[in-house]
């Protein structure tokens, strides 16, 4: 039943669309209107550059040399440095 409702609504929309598209006055339900046109905002953009893929063995070796996942865990758990003290207002 739940799959039938969207299909029926879509079919009804296509049946009613030609009747709606033949009108022009906004207050008149039978007035002609312009057809809807979709223009993608991404159509004019160039395709993104493909990122450079590093050698996974070299990347794993670098992580091992730094100290492995434990070094990254310590770095993530370290407290943030204290912000610099604000200068005292002149009296």
N, C-alpha and C positions, 0 to 999 in steps of 0.2 A: 504494500500500500504506500509506503514512504517513497518508493522509487517511482510510482505511478504519478504522483502529484506534480513533481517538477517537469516530467515529460508532458503531461497534459497542459500545464501552464505555458510551456514553451510552444507547444503546438497551437494553443489559443492565441499566443502573441503573434505568431506568423500569419494566422488567419485574419486577425484584426489589424495588422500593420498596414496593408494596402488601403483599407478604408480610412485609417487615421492620416495617412500620408497624402491624401487628396484634398485637404482643406487649407485655408489661409487665414481666417479670422480667429484669433485666440479665444474669443468668447463663443464662437460657433463650433460645436463638436464635429461638424462635418466639413470644416474649413481645411484647405490644403496647407501643408507645412513642408518645409524643406527636409530632405532625408538627413539623418544623422551621419556624420563623417568622423571617423576616428583617425587621429594623427598621433602616432607615438612620439613622446618627448625624447625618446632615445634613438629615433631614426637617424638624426643628423650627427650623432656622436660616433667617433671612430671606435673600432673594436679595441678592447684593452690589450696592452702588451702582455705577452706570455712571460711569466716570471722565469728567471734563470733557475734551473734546478741544480742544486748542489749534489755532490757525490755523497751518498748516505754513509758510506764507510768513513770518509773524512769527517763528516759531521759527528758521527758517533765517537770517533777518536778524540775530537775536540772536547766533547762533553766529558769523556773519561779523564782527559788531562786536567780539566777544571776541577774535577772532584765528583763527577757523576750527578745523579739526581739529588743526592744529599746536599750538595753545595747549593743547588737551586732552591731546595727546601729551606735551608738556613737563610738564604737571601730573601726569600718571600716572607719569612717569619720575623725578620729583623725589624725593630721598631723604626718608624720614620724619624728622620733627624728633626730636632726641635727648630722651630722657625726663629729667625734672628730677632733679637730683642728690639722693640721699638724705641727710638730715641726719646728722651724725656722732653716734654714741652718746655720751651723757653719761658722763664718767668718775667 
